[in-house]
Amino acid sequence: MRRSDFTYDLPEELIAQQPLAARSASRLLTLDGATGVLADRAMRELPQLVNAGDLLVFNDTRVIPARLFALKDSGGKVELLLERPLDGSSALVHARASKPLRPGMLLESRGGPIRVIERRGDLWVVDFPEPALDYFERFGQMPLPPYIRREPDSSDVSRYQSVFARKQGAVAAPTASLHFDADLLASLDARGVHRAFVTLHVGAGTFQPVRTDAVGAHVMHAEFVEVNAEACLAVASARARGARVIAVGTTVVRALESAAGGGTLVPYIGDSSLFIVPGFRFRVVDALLTNFHLPESTLLMLVSAFAGREAVLDAYRHAVAGQYRFFSYGDAMFVTPRADAHA
């Protein structure tokens, strides 16, 4: 497979720059992976697409205000984006500056001096005046994705965060979760739909392009995953009652399928660099709610693995023609698998 096998044309004006007034007001495109049949729906119709007893699995990660600005001694500006905290007061960060950083350099920020320790691949280890998570919570700003071409405002503090975000650690939102509000959750409860949670702390690497033309040569970024015993029991109970396990977002797919990598879903805590591409056989997930993803991205490849590349690209072309809103603050898809998606 080539990276170019996962491209599509997207007019820039379809990239959503602001959230809608109501979380659940988005449109919803359904794709039957077994037949390729598409239907234009609304997010508020989701309770009609699921069955009593089905299990929705959400990612309960909480987005950190992970973008920070600092100055070199020369006055040059540096933008730091947290990838993950390390031991003590250090962290692994992405850095953007007019000239490269150097080990030993001191950066000045509103919260005091930041020391540059060393380079690690494309990232930098830096040391803060206090534990990194505390520092970013006090002095950082919400890390809107690079395709949202505006500065974050006060509304992003709540809207670039799901209503059930609780475990601090992500630097990007699990965006399929952003469509859920109290009214939609109440409708799902009334339908008899069950709910479970896993954690995957989304890293900034989720926005990194696939740099190799051969898809198999791409090295996936690692992200922290926790699938606890309660989530495993919820999945087993859904199986026992003949119900579906529906992942809310690609991060949930990666978390569940990572925990089932040995053949059976078991509790798991640790990093995952699972790269899901066509040919992958799913062990846990029976349906997927997801946003629209960047061309040639690992997330688009995951959805293609689940529902079939041609069917997914046809759906994206349909969405473009229908003026759907794309990416983090955009509309959603409800996807069922192709016939041979499961192990």
C-alpha positions in Angstrom: 0.0 0.0 0.0 1.1 3.5 -0.8 0.4 6.7 1.2 -1.3 8.1 -2.0 -3.9 5.3 -1.8 -5.5 7.2 1.0 -5.8 10.7 -0.5 -8.9 12.7 -1.4 -9.6 16.3 -2.5 -10.9 18.6 0.3 -11.8 22.2 -0.3 -10.3 24.3 2.5 -13.6 25.9 3.3 -15.0 22.6 4.5 -12.5 22.5 7.4 -14.6 23.5 10.5 -13.0 26.4 12.3 -15.5 26.7 15.1 -17.8 24.3 16.9 -21.5 24.4 16.3 -23.6 26.1 19.0 -24.8 22.7 20.3 -22.5 19.6 20.5 -25.1 17.2 19.2 -26.1 19.4 16.3 -23.6 17.9 13.8 -24.6 15.9 10.8 -23.9 12.2 10.7 -23.0 10.2 7.6 -23.6 6.4 8.0 -21.6 3.9 6.1 -22.4 0.2 5.9 -19.0 -1.4 5.4 -20.5 -4.7 4.1 -22.5 -3.0 1.3 -21.0 0.4 0.9 -24.5 2.0 1.4 -24.4 5.6 2.6 -27.1 7.6 4.3 -27.2 11.2 5.4 -28.4 11.5 9.0 -28.0 13.8 12.1 -26.0 13.2 15.2 -29.2 13.4 17.3 -30.4 10.3 15.4 -27.7 8.1 16.8 -30.1 6.4 19.3 -32.0 5.1 16.3 -28.9 3.5 14.9 -27.9 1.5 18.0 -29.8 -1.3 19.8 -30.8 -1.7 23.4 -28.0 -3.5 25.1 -25.2 -2.1 22.8 -22.1 -0.9 24.5 -20.7 2.6 23.7 -17.0 2.9 24.7 -15.6 6.4 25.2 -12.1 7.8 25.8 -12.2 9.7 29.1 -8.8 11.5 28.6 -8.7 15.2 29.4 -6.9 17.7 27.2 -4.1 19.7 28.8 -3.7 23.3 27.8 -0.5 22.0 26.1 0.7 24.9 24.0 3.2 27.4 25.6 5.2 30.3 24.3 8.7 31.3 25.5 11.6 33.5 24.4 15.3 32.9 23.8 17.9 35.2 25.2 18.1 36.7 21.7 14.4 37.6 21.9 13.4 34.9 19.4 10.0 33.3 20.0 9.7 29.6 20.7 6.4 27.6 20.7 6.4 24.5 22.8 3.8 21.8 22.5 3.7 19.1 25.2 4.0 15.5 24.0 4.1 13.9 27.4 5.4 14.7 30.9 8.5 12.8 32.1 9.9 12.2 35.6 10.2 15.2 38.0 9.7 18.5 36.3 10.8 17.5 32.8 8.8 16.8 29.7 9.0 15.8 26.1 7.9 18.6 23.7 7.6 19.6 20.1 9.4 23.0 19.6 9.0 25.5 16.8 11.5 28.3 16.5 13.2 30.4 13.7 16.5 28.7 14.7 16.9 25.3 16.3 17.2 24.9 20.1 20.4 23.9 21.7 21.0 21.7 24.8 21.6 23.9 27.8 19.7 26.9 26.4 17.4 28.8 28.9 14.0 30.0 27.7 12.1 32.7 29.5 8.3 32.3 30.0 5.6 33.7 32.2 6.1 30.9 34.7 9.9 31.3 34.9 12.9 29.8 33.1 12.7 26.6 31.0 15.9 24.7 30.5 16.5 22.8 27.3 18.1 19.4 28.2 18.5 17.3 25.0 17.0 16.4 21.7 15.3 13.0 21.2 14.5 12.4 17.5 12.0 15.1 16.4 11.3 16.1 20.0 13.1 17.9 22.9 13.4 17.2 26.6 13.0 20.4 28.6 12.9 21.1 32.3 10.3 23.4 33.9 10.3 25.2 37.3 7.6 22.8 38.5 6.0 19.5 37.4 5.2 19.8 33.7 1.5 19.1 34.0 1.1 21.7 36.7 3.1 24.2 34.7 1.0 23.8 31.5 -2.2 24.0 33.5 -1.2 27.3 34.9 0.5 28.9 31.8 -0.5 27.0 28.7 -3.3 27.5 26.2 -5.6 25.0 24.5 -3.7 23.2 21.7 -6.1 23.6 18.8 -5.0 21.5 15.7 -2.9 23.1 13.0 -5.7 23.2 10.5 -7.8 25.4 12.8 -6.4 28.7 11.6 -7.2 31.0 14.5 -6.1 31.6 18.1 -8.0 29.6 20.8 -10.7 31.6 22.6 -12.5 31.1 25.9 -15.1 28.8 24.3 -12.4 26.3 23.3 -11.6 25.6 27.0 -14.8 23.7 27.3 -15.7 22.8 23.7 -12.3 21.2 22.8 -13.0 18.8 25.7 -15.6 16.1 26.0 -18.3 16.3 28.7 -16.8 13.2 30.4 -13.1 14.1 30.2 -11.6 13.3 33.6 -8.0 11.8 33.2 -5.5 14.5 32.5 -3.0 13.8 29.8 -4.0 14.4 26.2 -2.7 17.2 24.0 -5.4 16.7 21.4 -9.1 15.9 21.9 -10.6 12.5 21.0 -12.9 14.4 18.7 -15.7 11.9 18.1 -16.6 12.4 21.8 -17.1 16.1 21.3 -20.6 15.4 19.7 -22.1 14.1 23.0 -24.0 16.4 25.3 -26.4 15.7 28.2 -29.5 15.4 26.0 -27.9 12.9 23.6 -26.6 10.8 26.5 -30.0 10.8 28.1 -31.6 9.6 24.8 -29.0 6.8 24.6 -29.7 5.9 28.2 -33.5 5.8 27.5 -32.7 3.5 24.6 -31.0 1.0 27.0 -27.5 1.6 25.6 -24.6 0.8 28.0 -21.5 2.9 28.5 -17.9 2.1 29.4 -14.6 4.1 29.4 -11.0 3.5 28.4 -8.1 6.0 28.4 -5.8 6.9 25.6 -3.9 10.1 26.0 -3.8 11.5 22.5 -0.3 12.8 21.6 0.6 15.6 19.2 1.9 12.8 16.9 -1.7 12.3 15.9 -1.3 15.3 13.6 2.1 14.2 12.2 1.9 13.2 8.5 2.9 9.7 7.2 6.3 10.6 5.8 7.0 7.4 4.0 5.4 6.6 0.6 5.2 2.9 1.6 2.6 2.7 4.4 4.3 -0.3 6.0 7.5 1.7 6.6 5.8 4.3 8.8 6.6 4.2 12.5 3.5 5.0 14.6 3.9 7.3 17.6 3.4 5.8 21.0 0.5 6.9 23.3 -0.4 5.9 26.8 -3.3 3.5 27.1 -5.3 2.2 30.0 -8.0 -0.4 29.6 -9.1 -1.4 33.1 -10.9 -4.5 34.3 -14.2 -2.7 34.5 -14.1 -2.0 30.7 -13.1 -5.6 30.0 -16.1 -6.8 32.0 -18.4 -4.4 30.1 -17.2 -5.8 26.8 -17.6 -9.4 28.0 -21.1 -8.6 29.2 -22.0 -7.1 25.9 -20.8 -10.2 24.1 -22.8 -12.4 26.5 -26.0 -10.6 25.7 -25.3 -10.6 21.9 -24.8 -6.8 21.8 -22.3 -4.8 19.8 -19.2 -3.0 21.1 -19.2 0.5 19.5 -16.1 2.5 19.7 -16.5 6.3 20.0 -13.4 7.4 18.1 -10.3 5.9 16.6 -8.5 6.3 19.9 -10.9 3.8 21.5 -10.4 1.4 18.7 -6.6 1.6 19.2 -7.0 1.2 23.0 -9.3 -1.8 22.8 -7.4 -3.6 20.0 -4.1 -3.0 21.7 -5.4 -4.6 24.9 -6.7 -7.5 22.8 -3.4 -8.0 21.0 -2.8 -11.3 22.6 -6.0 -12.7 21.2 -8.3 -11.9 24.1 -9.3 -8.5 25.7 -7.5 -8.2 29.0 -6.7 -5.2 31.3 -3.7 -3.3 29.9 -1.8 -0.2 31.1 1.2 1.0 29.1 2.2 2.6 25.7 0.7 1.5 22.4 2.1 2.2 19.0 -0.4 0.0 17.2 -0.7 1.0 13.6 -4.0 -0.3 12.1 -4.1 -0.5 8.3 -6.1 -2.5 5.8 -5.5 -6.2 6.4 -5.8 -5.8 10.1 -8.4 -8.1 11.8 -10.4 -6.6 14.6 -11.1 -8.6 17.8 -13.2 -6.2 19.8 -14.9 -3.4 17.9 -18.2 -4.0 16.1 -19.0 -0.5 15.0 -17.3 2.9 15.0 -18.4 6.5 15.5 -15.7 8.8 14.1 -15.0 12.2 12.7 -13.6 12.9 9.2 -9.9 12.6 9.0 -7.0 14.2 7.1 -6.0 12.8 3.7 -3.2 10.2 3.9 -3.4 10.1 7.7 -3.0 7.1 10.0 -6.6 7.7 11.2 -8.0 7.5 7.7 -6.1 4.3 7.2 -7.6 2.8 10.4 -11.2 3.6 9.2 -10.3 2.1 5.9 -9.1 -1.1 7.6 -12.5 -1.3 9.3 -14.9 -0.6 6.5 -12.8 -1.0 3.3 -10.6 1.6 1.6 -12.8 2.2 -1.5 -16.0 2.4 0.6 -14.5 4.9 2.9 -13.1 7.1 0.1 -16.4 7.0 -1.6 -18.0 8.1 1.7 -15.5 11.0 1.9 -16.2 12.1 -1.7 -19.9 12.0 -0.8 -19.3 14.1 2.3 -17.3 16.7 0.2 -20.1 16.9 -2.4 -22.6 17.2 0.4 -20.7 20.0 2.2 -20.1 18.2 5.4 -17.8 19.9 7.9 -14.4 18.2 8.4 -12.0 17.4 11.2 -12.0 18.2 14.9 -15.0 20.5 15.1 -16.7 18.9 12.1 -19.4 16.3 11.5 -19.2 12.6 12.2 -19.6 9.1 10.6 -21.2 6.0 12.0 -19.4 3.1 10.4 -20.1 -0.6 10.4 -17.4 -3.1 9.3 -16.7 -4.8 6.0 -17.6 -8.5 5.9 -14.1 -9.8 6.6 -13.0 -7.1 9.2 -12.9 -9.5 12.2 -10.4 -12.1 13.3 
